[in-house]
C-alpha cells in the first residue's frame, strides 16, 4: 500500500489526474505559479520522486520528459480507504463509524457503487457482472448512478489496492 501523498505531491498529481494526458514539468510549473511561487527544479524533483514511487510513468521528449499517471485518483483514494480499514482491530465497527460520518450524497454514491460492482445483498450469492466499455469510462460519474448504462469496464491501470500499483517509499 502506498503511503499518502505529501502536500506538494498531491498538488502535482491533482493536475496530472485532472488533465488526463502526458504533461511536462513546464506545464505543471506554469499552472502552479498561478497559486504560489515555485521553482522549475522543485516541480521537476517532485515529478521525478513520483516516478520513482511508481505514481507516474515518463517518456523522454527531447531533453525533457512527459509524465503520465499510472493509476486514477479513484484508485488512490480506494487504496487509502482499504489500508485505513485494514488497520482496524474491529473492521465492522470502523465501517459503522465511517458510514455514520457520510453525507446523504456519499451514502447514495456508496449504494450506487455496490450496485455497479454487482455485490450481493445479504444472504444472496454473488452474481457475475458483465463489464463493458473502455478503461477511460471505468467508474465515471455518468455510469455510477445511471441504471440504464452498463457497469464500467475493469480498469487496465494498475490497482494500488491490489499491491500492483505505486510503490510506497
OpenMM code with the backbone's topology and positions (N, CA, C; nanometers):
from openmm import Vec3, app, unit

residues = "UNK UNK UNK UNK UNK UNK UNK UNK UNK UNK UNK UNK UNK UNK UNK UNK UNK UNK UNK UNK UNK UNK UNK UNK UNK UNK UNK UNK UNK UNK UNK UNK UNK UNK UNK UNK UNK UNK UNK UNK UNK UNK UNK UNK UNK UNK UNK UNK UNK UNK UNK UNK UNK UNK UNK UNK UNK UNK UNK UNK UNK UNK UNK UNK UNK UNK UNK UNK UNK UNK UNK UNK UNK UNK UNK UNK UNK UNK UNK UNK UNK UNK UNK UNK UNK UNK UNK UNK UNK UNK UNK UNK UNK UNK UNK UNK UNK UNK UNK UNK UNK UNK UNK UNK UNK UNK UNK UNK UNK UNK UNK UNK UNK UNK UNK UNK UNK UNK UNK UNK UNK UNK UNK UNK UNK UNK UNK UNK UNK UNK UNK UNK UNK UNK UNK UNK UNK UNK UNK UNK UNK UNK UNK UNK UNK UNK UNK UNK UNK UNK UNK UNK UNK UNK UNK UNK UNK UNK UNK UNK UNK UNK UNK UNK UNK UNK UNK UNK UNK".split()
positions = [
    Vec3(0.0850, -0.1186, 0.0000),
    Vec3(0.0000, 0.0000, 0.0000),
    Vec3(0.0883, 0.1231, 0.0000),
    Vec3(0.0612, 0.2132, -0.0903),
    Vec3(0.1391, 0.3367, -0.0927),
    Vec3(0.1042, 0.4248, 0.0266),
    Vec3(0.2029, 0.4983, 0.0704),
    Vec3(0.1764, 0.5978, 0.1743),
    Vec3(0.0995, 0.7133, 0.1113),
    Vec3(0.0265, 0.7884, 0.1939),
    Vec3(-0.0425, 0.9049, 0.1375),
    Vec3(0.0579, 1.0001, 0.0730),
    Vec3(0.0137, 1.0657, -0.0317),
    Vec3(0.0991, 1.1640, -0.0984),
    Vec3(0.1203, 1.2833, -0.0066),
    Vec3(0.2383, 1.3428, -0.0162),
    Vec3(0.2648, 1.4663, 0.0555),
    Vec3(0.1846, 1.5796, -0.0078),
    Vec3(0.1828, 1.6948, 0.0581),
    Vec3(0.1021, 1.8073, 0.0099),
    Vec3(0.1390, 1.8487, -0.1326),
    Vec3(0.2672, 1.8678, -0.1596),
    Vec3(0.3084, 1.9107, -0.2933),
    Vec3(0.2911, 1.7980, -0.3953),
    Vec3(0.3179, 1.6746, -0.3551),
    Vec3(0.2946, 1.5612, -0.4444),
    Vec3(0.1470, 1.5545, -0.4832),
    Vec3(0.0588, 1.5731, -0.3861),
    Vec3(-0.0844, 1.5695, -0.4143),
    Vec3(-0.1252, 1.6841, -0.5064),
    Vec3(-0.0683, 1.8012, -0.4848),
    Vec3(-0.0983, 1.9170, -0.5694),
    Vec3(-0.0570, 1.8901, -0.7139),
    Vec3(0.0595, 1.8296, -0.7321),
    Vec3(0.1082, 1.7976, -0.8667),
    Vec3(0.0230, 1.6856, -0.9271),
    Vec3(-0.0018, 1.5791, -0.8506),
    Vec3(-0.0806, 1.4673, -0.9028),
    Vec3(-0.2230, 1.5097, -0.9361),
    Vec3(-0.2781, 1.6034, -0.8616),
    Vec3(-0.4130, 1.6532, -0.8922),
    Vec3(-0.4182, 1.7077, -1.0339),
    Vec3(-0.3153, 1.7793, -1.0748),
    Vec3(-0.3101, 1.8321, -1.2111),
    Vec3(-0.2922, 1.7196, -1.3132),
    Vec3(-0.2045, 1.6258, -1.2840),
    Vec3(-0.1814, 1.5148, -1.3763),
    Vec3(-0.3114, 1.4359, -1.3949),
    Vec3(-0.3826, 1.4075, -1.2845),
    Vec3(-0.5093, 1.3347, -1.2942),
    Vec3(-0.6146, 1.4179, -1.3673),
    Vec3(-0.6229, 1.5450, -1.3352),
    Vec3(-0.7253, 1.6318, -1.3956),
    Vec3(-0.7042, 1.6456, -1.5459),
    Vec3(-0.5813, 1.6657, -1.5881),
    Vec3(-0.5529, 1.6855, -1.7297),
    Vec3(-0.5623, 1.5552, -1.8080),
    Vec3(-0.5389, 1.4428, -1.7403),
    Vec3(-0.5565, 1.3100, -1.8005),
    Vec3(-0.4839, 1.2940, -1.9339),
    Vec3(-0.3599, 1.3386, -1.9358),
    Vec3(-0.2750, 1.3266, -2.0548),
    Vec3(-0.1303, 1.3429, -2.0078),
    Vec3(-0.0342, 1.3042, -2.0899),
    Vec3(0.1059, 1.3265, -2.0525),
    Vec3(0.1340, 1.4770, -2.0393),
    Vec3(0.2046, 1.5136, -1.9327),
    Vec3(0.2328, 1.6550, -1.9049),
    Vec3(0.3830, 1.6763, -1.8880),
    Vec3(0.4252, 1.7988, -1.9107),
    Vec3(0.5657, 1.8348, -1.8896),
    Vec3(0.5801, 1.9085, -1.7571),
    Vec3(0.7032, 1.9148, -1.7100),
    Vec3(0.7331, 1.9912, -1.5899),
    Vec3(0.6899, 2.1362, -1.6103),
    Vec3(0.7185, 2.1914, -1.7270),
    Vec3(0.6859, 2.3318, -1.7567),
    Vec3(0.5350, 2.3573, -1.7449),
    Vec3(0.4524, 2.2655, -1.7968),
    Vec3(0.3072, 2.2833, -1.7883),
    Vec3(0.2597, 2.2854, -1.6434),
    Vec3(0.3100, 2.1924, -1.5650),
    Vec3(0.2712, 2.1865, -1.4243),
    Vec3(0.3205, 2.3122, -1.3529),
    Vec3(0.4443, 2.3506, -1.3796),
    Vec3(0.5031, 2.4704, -1.3186),
    Vec3(0.4171, 2.5937, -1.3466),
    Vec3(0.3851, 2.6152, -1.4731),
    Vec3(0.3094, 2.7349, -1.5102),
    Vec3(0.1732, 2.7382, -1.4422),
    Vec3(0.1098, 2.6221, -1.4276),
    Vec3(-0.0188, 2.6192, -1.3596),
    Vec3(-0.0026, 2.6438, -1.2092),
    Vec3(0.0984, 2.5837, -1.1489),
    Vec3(0.1234, 2.6043, -1.0057),
    Vec3(0.1585, 2.7497, -0.9749),
    Vec3(0.2286, 2.8157, -1.0657),
    Vec3(0.2705, 2.9536, -1.0426),
    Vec3(0.1530, 3.0504, -1.0391),
    Vec3(0.0358, 3.0083, -1.0813),
    Vec3(-0.0838, 3.0911, -1.0679),
    Vec3(-0.1251, 3.1025, -0.9215),
    Vec3(-0.0823, 3.0046, -0.8397),
    Vec3(-0.1210, 2.9979, -0.6988),
    Vec3(-0.0077, 3.0283, -0.6022),
    Vec3(0.1141, 3.0009, -0.6423),
    Vec3(0.2279, 3.0144, -0.5494),
    Vec3(0.3569, 3.0339, -0.6263),
    Vec3(0.4564, 3.0803, -0.5536),
    Vec3(0.5895, 3.0931, -0.6102),
    Vec3(0.6595, 2.9582, -0.5941),
    Vec3(0.7049, 2.9028, -0.7061),
    Vec3(0.7680, 2.7709, -0.7027),
    Vec3(0.8695, 2.7619, -0.8157),
    Vec3(0.9782, 2.6922, -0.7901),
    Vec3(1.0866, 2.6812, -0.8879),
    Vec3(1.0664, 2.5611, -0.9804),
    Vec3(1.1170, 2.5746, -1.1013),
    Vec3(1.1127, 2.4663, -1.2001),
    Vec3(1.1745, 2.3397, -1.1412),
    Vec3(1.2898, 2.3556, -1.0755),
    Vec3(1.3600, 2.2385, -1.0216),
    Vec3(1.2796, 2.1689, -0.9121),
    Vec3(1.1975, 2.2437, -0.8399),
    Vec3(1.1130, 2.1823, -0.7365),
    Vec3(1.0087, 2.0927, -0.8013),
    Vec3(0.9423, 2.1415, -0.9047),
    Vec3(0.8412, 2.0621, -0.9755),
    Vec3(0.9078, 1.9412, -1.0413),
    Vec3(1.0250, 1.9621, -1.0996),
    Vec3(1.0977, 1.8526, -1.1631),
    Vec3(1.1321, 1.7440, -1.0600),
    Vec3(1.1768, 1.7844, -0.9426),
    Vec3(1.2102, 1.6888, -0.8369),
    Vec3(1.0864, 1.6132, -0.7901),
    Vec3(0.9756, 1.6839, -0.7724),
    Vec3(0.8521, 1.6185, -0.7281),
    Vec3(0.8077, 1.5149, -0.8314),
    Vec3(0.8081, 1.5519, -0.9593),
    Vec3(0.7687, 1.4561, -1.0632),
    Vec3(0.8656, 1.3388, -1.0711),
    Vec3(0.9938, 1.3642, -1.0518),
    Vec3(1.0911, 1.2547, -1.0504),
    Vec3(1.0635, 1.1616, -0.9317),
    Vec3(1.0352, 1.2194, -0.8158),
    Vec3(1.0027, 1.1371, -0.6976),
    Vec3(0.8763, 1.0549, -0.7213),
    Vec3(0.7752, 1.1176, -0.7817),
    Vec3(0.6517, 1.0449, -0.8119),
    Vec3(0.6780, 0.9315, -0.9112),
    Vec3(0.7700, 0.9537, -1.0038),
    Vec3(0.8084, 0.8474, -1.0981),
    Vec3(0.8775, 0.7340, -1.0237),
    Vec3(0.9705, 0.7679, -0.9364),
    Vec3(1.0427, 0.6641, -0.8612),
    Vec3(0.9495, 0.5860, -0.7687),
    Vec3(0.8451, 0.6505, -0.7183),
    Vec3(0.7479, 0.5834, -0.6308),
    Vec3(0.6444, 0.5042, -0.7104),
    Vec3(0.6439, 0.5215, -0.8426),
    Vec3(0.5517, 0.4454, -0.9256),
    Vec3(0.4183, 0.5124, -0.9528),
    Vec3(0.4034, 0.6379, -0.9171),
    Vec3(0.2771, 0.7077, -0.9400),
    Vec3(0.2623, 0.7575, -1.0832),
    Vec3(0.3742, 0.7888, -1.1486),
    Vec3(0.3705, 0.8350, -1.2875),
    Vec3(0.4727, 0.7567, -1.3683),
    Vec3(0.4451, 0.7436, -1.4979),
    Vec3(0.5455, 0.6900, -1.5903),
    Vec3(0.5920, 0.8095, -1.6715),
    Vec3(0.7094, 0.7974, -1.7291),
    Vec3(0.7584, 0.9095, -1.8084),
    Vec3(0.8160, 0.8615, -1.9395),
    Vec3(0.8078, 0.9510, -2.0371),
    Vec3(0.8602, 0.9232, -2.1702),
    Vec3(0.9466, 1.0424, -2.2100),
    Vec3(1.0677, 1.0130, -2.2562),
    Vec3(1.1577, 1.1199, -2.2997),
    Vec3(1.1001, 1.1892, -2.4215),
    Vec3(1.1119, 1.3202, -2.4195),
    Vec3(1.0711, 1.4021, -2.5336),
    Vec3(1.1771, 1.5115, -2.5479),
    Vec3(1.2699, 1.4886, -2.6374),
    Vec3(1.3826, 1.5814, -2.6478),
    Vec3(1.4681, 1.5706, -2.5223),
    Vec3(1.4957, 1.6848, -2.4603),
    Vec3(1.5759, 1.6848, -2.3374),
    Vec3(1.4904, 1.6797, -2.2121),
    Vec3(1.3602, 1.6700, -2.2282),
    Vec3(1.2682, 1.6688, -2.1142),
    Vec3(1.1885, 1.5381, -2.1137),
    Vec3(1.0993, 1.5272, -2.0172),
    Vec3(1.0103, 1.4120, -2.0070),
    Vec3(0.8663, 1.4588, -2.0095),
    Vec3(0.7792, 1.3698, -2.0530),
    Vec3(0.6352, 1.3856, -2.0362),
    Vec3(0.5939, 1.2813, -1.9332),
    Vec3(0.5172, 1.3239, -1.8347),
    Vec3(0.4740, 1.2382, -1.7248),
    Vec3(0.3258, 1.2077, -1.7378),
    Vec3(0.2904, 1.0828, -1.7062),
    Vec3(0.1517, 1.0381, -1.7175),
    Vec3(0.1175, 0.9541, -1.5945),
    Vec3(-0.0022, 0.9717, -1.5412),
    Vec3(-0.0450, 0.8968, -1.4224),
    Vec3(-0.0506, 0.7476, -1.4524),
    Vec3(-0.0090, 0.6674, -1.3557),
    Vec3(-0.0138, 0.5217, -1.3675),
    Vec3(-0.1516, 0.4703, -1.3268),
    Vec3(-0.2149, 0.5351, -1.2305),
    Vec3(-0.3483, 0.4947, -1.1871),
    Vec3(-0.4338, 0.6194, -1.1673),
    Vec3(-0.5583, 0.5984, -1.1347),
    Vec3(-0.6522, 0.7085, -1.1204),
    Vec3(-0.6576, 0.7612, -0.9773),
    Vec3(-0.7120, 0.8790, -0.9613),
    Vec3(-0.7330, 0.9337, -0.8281),
    Vec3(-0.8278, 0.8432, -0.7495),
    Vec3(-0.9282, 0.7868, -0.8175),
    Vec3(-1.0218, 0.6967, -0.7514),
    Vec3(-0.9492, 0.5734, -0.6964),
    Vec3(-0.8562, 0.5174, -0.7729),
    Vec3(-0.7799, 0.4007, -0.7258),
    Vec3(-0.6930, 0.4386, -0.6065),
    Vec3(-0.6359, 0.5590, -0.6096),
    Vec3(-0.5556, 0.6082, -0.4972),
    Vec3(-0.6423, 0.6213, -0.3721),
    Vec3(-0.7587, 0.6836, -0.3855),
    Vec3(-0.8489, 0.7006, -0.2711),
    Vec3(-0.8938, 0.5647, -0.2173),
    Vec3(-0.9253, 0.4728, -0.3072),
    Vec3(-0.9678, 0.3389, -0.2659),
    Vec3(-0.8568, 0.2677, -0.1885),
    Vec3(-0.7339, 0.2812, -0.2335),
    Vec3(-0.6206, 0.2166, -0.1659),
    Vec3(-0.6021, 0.2749, -0.0257),
    Vec3(-0.6176, 0.4065, -0.0121),
    Vec3(-0.6057, 0.4695, 0.1198),
    Vec3(-0.7166, 0.4221, 0.2135),
    Vec3(-0.8402, 0.4155, 0.1602),
    Vec3(-0.9518, 0.3683, 0.2436),
    Vec3(-0.9307, 0.2227, 0.2848),
    Vec3(-0.8866, 0.1402, 0.1912),
    Vec3(-0.8636, -0.0010, 0.2214),
    Vec3(-0.7557, -0.0171, 0.3278),
    Vec3(-0.6491, 0.0585, 0.3143),
    Vec3(-0.5401, 0.0497, 0.4128),
    Vec3(-0.5878, 0.0943, 0.5507),
    Vec3(-0.6605, 0.2041, 0.5573),
    Vec3(-0.7100, 0.2527, 0.6864),
    Vec3(-0.8033, 0.1497, 0.7495),
    Vec3(-0.8924, 0.0925, 0.6687),
    Vec3(-0.9867, -0.0050, 0.7199),
    Vec3(-0.9151, -0.1308, 0.7677),
    Vec3(-0.8148, -0.1754, 0.6933),
    Vec3(-0.7447, -0.2990, 0.7302),
    Vec3(-0.6612, -0.2825, 0.8575),
    Vec3(-0.6341, -0.1598, 0.8969),
    Vec3(-0.5565, -0.1353, 1.0189),
    Vec3(-0.6421, -0.1439, 1.1449),
    Vec3(-0.7734, -0.1475, 1.1285),
    Vec3(-0.8645, -0.1503, 1.2429),
    Vec3(-0.8635, -0.2869, 1.3091),
    Vec3(-0.8708, -0.2870, 1.4420),
    Vec3(-0.8820, -0.4146, 1.5129),
    Vec3(-1.0273, -0.4632, 1.5140),
    Vec3(-1.1199, -0.3767, 1.4689),
    Vec3(-1.2606, -0.4139, 1.4595),
    Vec3(-1.3165, -0.3535, 1.3303),
    Vec3(-1.2937, -0.4217, 1.2165),
    Vec3(-1.3348, -0.3662, 1.0875),
    Vec3(-1.4834, -0.3314, 1.0789),
    Vec3(-1.5706, -0.4135, 1.1390),
    Vec3(-1.7144, -0.3845, 1.1333),
    Vec3(-1.7454, -0.2530, 1.2048),
    Vec3(-1.6868, -0.2325, 1.3213),
    Vec3(-1.7095, -0.1079, 1.3954),
    Vec3(-1.6529, 0.0116, 1.3192),
    Vec3(-1.5401, -0.0082, 1.2538),
    Vec3(-1.4809, 0.1004, 1.1748),
    Vec3(-1.5740, 0.1394, 1.0603),
    Vec3(-1.6343, 0.0395, 0.9950),
    Vec3(-1.7282, 0.0690, 0.8866),
    Vec3(-1.8528, 0.1404, 0.9390),
    Vec3(-1.9047, 0.0963, 1.0528),
    Vec3(-2.0223, 0.1619, 1.1105),
    Vec3(-1.9910, 0.3079, 1.1398),
    Vec3(-1.8742, 0.3343, 1.1981),
    Vec3(-1.8349, 0.4724, 1.2275),
    Vec3(-1.8171, 0.5523, 1.0992),
    Vec3(-1.7566, 0.4905, 0.9986),
    Vec3(-1.7355, 0.5573, 0.8701),
    Vec3(-1.8688, 0.5920, 0.8041),
    Vec3(-1.9615, 0.4960, 0.8013),
    Vec3(-2.0927, 0.5211, 0.7415),
    Vec3(-2.1651, 0.6326, 0.8157),
    Vec3(-2.1469, 0.6400, 0.9474),
    Vec3(-2.2098, 0.7450, 1.0273),
    Vec3(-2.1579, 0.8838, 0.9947),
    Vec3(-2.0383, 0.8917, 0.9387),
    Vec3(-1.9787, 1.0207, 0.9016),
    Vec3(-2.0199, 1.0666, 0.7617),
    Vec3(-2.0807, 0.9769, 0.6854),
    Vec3(-2.1120, 1.0070, 0.5456),
    Vec3(-2.2302, 1.1017, 0.5319),
    Vec3(-2.2217, 1.1854, 0.4310),
    Vec3(-2.3350, 1.2708, 0.3945),
    Vec3(-2.4348, 1.1853, 0.3167),
    Vec3(-2.5540, 1.2390, 0.2953),
    Vec3(-2.6539, 1.1678, 0.2163),
    Vec3(-2.6013, 1.1411, 0.0754),
    Vec3(-2.5327, 1.2382, 0.0178),
    Vec3(-2.4752, 1.2222, -0.1160),
    Vec3(-2.3727, 1.1090, -0.1183),
    Vec3(-2.2892, 1.1002, -0.0153),
    Vec3(-2.1897, 0.9934, -0.0079),
    Vec3(-2.2566, 0.8571, 0.0092),
    Vec3(-2.3626, 0.8517, 0.0908),
    Vec3(-2.4342, 0.7241, 0.1080),
    Vec3(-2.4975, 0.6799, -0.0243),
    Vec3(-2.5498, 0.7742, -0.1015),
    Vec3(-2.6075, 0.7391, -0.2314),
    Vec3(-2.4987, 0.6891, -0.3258),
    Vec3(-2.3818, 0.7536, -0.3226),
    Vec3(-2.2695, 0.7089, -0.4056),
    Vec3(-2.2279, 0.5665, -0.3661),
    Vec3(-2.2275, 0.5375, -0.2371),
    Vec3(-2.1941, 0.4031, -0.1898),
    Vec3(-2.2966, 0.3017, -0.2408),
    Vec3(-2.4239, 0.3343, -0.2297),
    Vec3(-2.5295, 0.2460, -0.2785),
    Vec3(-2.5127, 0.2202, -0.4279),
    Vec3(-2.4865, 0.3253, -0.5040),
    Vec3(-2.4659, 0.3112, -0.6485),
    Vec3(-2.3433, 0.2250, -0.6776),
    Vec3(-2.2359, 0.2457, -0.6032),
    Vec3(-2.1129, 0.1694, -0.6262),
    Vec3(-2.1345, 0.0213, -0.5977),
    Vec3(-2.2065, -0.0109, -0.4913),
    Vec3(-2.2351, -0.1512, -0.4589),
    Vec3(-2.3178, -0.2140, -0.5708),
    Vec3(-2.4155, -0.1392, -0.6234),
    Vec3(-2.4980, -0.1900, -0.7333),
    Vec3(-2.4130, -0.2124, -0.8581),
    Vec3(-2.3287, -0.1161, -0.8932),
    Vec3(-2.2459, -0.1270, -1.0132),
    Vec3(-2.1462, -0.2421, -0.9997),
    Vec3(-2.0925, -0.2608, -0.8798),
    Vec3(-1.9951, -0.3680, -0.8571),
    Vec3(-2.0622, -0.5053, -0.8601),
    Vec3(-2.1949, -0.5095, -0.8523),
    Vec3(-2.2656, -0.6372, -0.8565),
    Vec3(-2.2518, -0.7154, -0.7282),
    Vec3(-2.2295, -0.6461, -0.6170),
    Vec3(-2.2178, -0.7151, -0.4890),
    Vec3(-2.3550, -0.7638, -0.4453),
    Vec3(-2.3607, -0.8829, -0.3870),
    Vec3(-2.4905, -0.9401, -0.3485),
    Vec3(-2.5470, -0.8717, -0.2245),
    Vec3(-2.6790, -0.8792, -0.2135),
    Vec3(-2.7453, -0.8377, -0.0906),
    Vec3(-2.7099, -0.9430, 0.0143),
    Vec3(-2.7298, -0.9129, 0.1398),
    Vec3(-2.7015, -1.0075, 0.2463),
    Vec3(-2.7772, -1.1376, 0.2219),
    Vec3(-2.7071, -1.2503, 0.2275),
    Vec3(-2.7679, -1.3813, 0.2099),
    Vec3(-2.7757, -1.4284, 0.0658),
    Vec3(-2.7493, -1.3422, -0.0313),
    Vec3(-2.7517, -1.3828, -0.1718),
    Vec3(-2.6129, -1.4276, -0.2141),
    Vec3(-2.6093, -1.5086, -0.3212),
    Vec3(-2.4801, -1.5427, -0.3785),
    Vec3(-2.4389, -1.4315, -0.4723),
    Vec3(-2.3085, -1.4134, -0.4864),
    Vec3(-2.2587, -1.3107, -0.5781),
    Vec3(-2.2922, -1.3512, -0.7206),
    Vec3(-2.3486, -1.2573, -0.7941),
    Vec3(-2.3810, -1.2848, -0.9333),
    Vec3(-2.2749, -1.2211, -1.0207),
    Vec3(-2.2364, -1.2893, -1.1297),
    Vec3(-2.1332, -1.2315, -1.2172),
    Vec3(-2.1863, -1.1056, -1.2845),
    Vec3(-2.0993, -1.0118, -1.3044),
    Vec3(-2.1351, -0.8862, -1.3679),
    Vec3(-2.0584, -0.8757, -1.4978),
    Vec3(-2.1312, -0.8551, -1.6084),
    Vec3(-2.0627, -0.8320, -1.7356),
    Vec3(-2.0122, -0.6899, -1.7365),
    Vec3(-1.8920, -0.6741, -1.7811),
    Vec3(-1.8308, -0.5416, -1.7854),
    Vec3(-1.8202, -0.4983, -1.9305),
    Vec3(-1.8565, -0.3744, -1.9575),
    Vec3(-1.8474, -0.3201, -2.0931),
    Vec3(-1.7851, -0.1830, -2.0868),
    Vec3(-1.7323, -0.1392, -2.1982),
    Vec3(-1.6755, -0.0043, -2.2028),
    Vec3(-1.5247, -0.0081, -2.2019),
    Vec3(-1.4651, 0.1091, -2.2024),
    Vec3(-1.3198, 0.1205, -2.2045),
    Vec3(-1.2689, 0.1623, -2.0686),
    Vec3(-1.1369, 0.1469, -2.0415),
    Vec3(-1.0812, 0.1866, -1.9133),
    Vec3(-1.1058, 0.3336, -1.8815),
    Vec3(-1.1128, 0.4169, -1.9843),
    Vec3(-1.1348, 0.5586, -1.9590),
    Vec3(-1.2732, 0.5834, -1.9020),
    Vec3(-1.3679, 0.4915, -1.9303),
    Vec3(-1.5036, 0.5072, -1.8822),
    Vec3(-1.5231, 0.4449, -1.7455),
    Vec3(-1.4274, 0.3661, -1.7003),
    Vec3(-1.4433, 0.2909, -1.5764),
    Vec3(-1.4725, 0.3832, -1.4600),
    Vec3(-1.5853, 0.3586, -1.3971),
    Vec3(-1.6200, 0.4318, -1.2776),
    Vec3(-1.6565, 0.5766, -1.3007),
    Vec3(-1.6872, 0.6143, -1.4230),
    Vec3(-1.7195, 0.7535, -1.4485),
    Vec3(-1.8504, 0.7890, -1.3801),
    Vec3(-1.8666, 0.9145, -1.3380),
    Vec3(-1.9897, 0.9549, -1.2712),
    Vec3(-2.1129, 0.9304, -1.3573),
    Vec3(-2.0967, 0.9323, -1.4898),
    Vec3(-2.2109, 0.9088, -1.5768),
    Vec3(-2.2600, 0.7650, -1.5641),
    Vec3(-2.1701, 0.6717, -1.5342),
    Vec3(-2.2104, 0.5321, -1.5243),
    Vec3(-2.2622, 0.4998, -1.3859),
    Vec3(-2.1964, 0.5470, -1.2825),
    Vec3(-2.2404, 0.5201, -1.1471),
    Vec3(-2.3657, 0.6025, -1.1243),
    Vec3(-2.4740, 0.5371, -1.0928),
    Vec3(-2.5979, 0.6068, -1.0670),
    Vec3(-2.6924, 0.6089, -1.1861),
    Vec3(-2.6523, 0.5560, -1.3020),
    Vec3(-2.7395, 0.5511, -1.4180),
    Vec3(-2.7760, 0.4064, -1.4458),
    Vec3(-2.8944, 0.3622, -1.4030),
    Vec3(-2.9302, 0.2215, -1.4181),
    Vec3(-2.9370, 0.1753, -1.5623),
    Vec3(-2.9599, 0.2666, -1.6569),
    Vec3(-2.9730, 0.2250, -1.7945),
    Vec3(-2.8394, 0.1974, -1.8617),
    Vec3(-2.7291, 0.2303, -1.7985),
    Vec3(-2.5984, 0.2091, -1.8596),
    Vec3(-2.5343, 0.0822, -1.8059),
    Vec3(-2.4427, 0.0257, -1.8853),
    Vec3(-2.3697, -0.0935, -1.8443),
    Vec3(-2.2719, -0.0580, -1.7344),
    Vec3(-2.2374, -0.1552, -1.6493),
    Vec3(-2.1343, -0.1308, -1.5493),
    Vec3(-2.0021, -0.0969, -1.6176),
    Vec3(-1.9134, -0.0270, -1.5477),
    Vec3(-1.7865, 0.0132, -1.6083),
    Vec3(-1.6953, -0.1056, -1.6334),
    Vec3(-1.6036, -0.0858, -1.7268),
    Vec3(-1.5039, -0.1884, -1.7577),
    Vec3(-1.4035, -0.1985, -1.6446),
    Vec3(-1.3401, -0.3138, -1.6365),
    Vec3(-1.2310, -0.3282, -1.5416),
    Vec3(-1.1191, -0.2353, -1.5851),
    Vec3(-1.0688, -0.1524, -1.4980),
    Vec3(-0.9611, -0.0617, -1.5384),
    Vec3(-0.8373, -0.1392, -1.5797),
    Vec3(-0.7680, -0.0885, -1.6795),
    Vec3(-0.6442, -0.1519, -1.7214),
    Vec3(-0.5249, -0.0913, -1.6494),
    Vec3(-0.5492, 0.0155, -1.5751),
    Vec3(-0.4400, 0.0767, -1.4998),
    Vec3(-0.4083, -0.0105, -1.3800),
    Vec3(-0.2904, 0.0026, -1.3286),
    Vec3(-0.2507, -0.0769, -1.2139),
    Vec3(-0.3346, -0.0373, -1.0940),
    Vec3(-0.3665, -0.1344, -1.0101),
    Vec3(-0.4527, -0.1118, -0.8956),
    Vec3(-0.3702, -0.1085, -0.7683),
    Vec3(-0.3507, 0.0094, -0.7091),
    Vec3(-0.2694, 0.0170, -0.5883),
    Vec3(-0.3255, -0.0662, -0.4745),
    Vec3(-0.4557, -0.0802, -0.4665),
    Vec3(-0.5154, -0.1570, -0.3582),
    Vec3(-0.4803, -0.3051, -0.3681),
    Vec3(-0.4504, -0.3517, -0.4865),
    Vec3(-0.4167, -0.4916, -0.5069),
    Vec3(-0.2660, -0.5150, -0.4982),
    Vec3(-0.1912, -0.4135, -0.4636),
    Vec3(-0.0478, -0.4283, -0.4481),
    Vec3(0.0281, -0.4259, -0.5776),
    Vec3(-0.0379, -0.3917, -0.6889),
    Vec3(0.0295, -0.3897, -0.8180),
    Vec3(0.0625, -0.2493, -0.8630),
    Vec3(0.0200, -0.1513, -0.7886),
    Vec3(0.0355, -0.0135, -0.8311),
    Vec3(0.1575, 0.0525, -0.7714),
    Vec3(0.1466, 0.1785, -0.7464),
    Vec3(0.2602, 0.2556, -0.6980),
    Vec3(0.3208, 0.1963, -0.5715),
    Vec3(0.4492, 0.2060, -0.5645),
    Vec3(0.5232, 0.1538, -0.4507),
    Vec3(0.5469, 0.2667, -0.3507),
    Vec3(0.5144, 0.2441, -0.2253),
    Vec3(0.5409, 0.3456, -0.1220),
    Vec3(0.6893, 0.3547, -0.0950),
    Vec3(0.7385, 0.4755, -0.0758),
    Vec3(0.8793, 0.4962, -0.0424),
    Vec3(0.8919, 0.5969, 0.0659),
] * unit.nanometer
topology = app.Topology()
chain = topology.addChain("A")
for resn in residues:
    res = topology.addResidue(resn, chain)
    for name in ("N", "CA", "C"):
        topology.addAtom(name, app.Element.getBySymbol(name[0]), res)
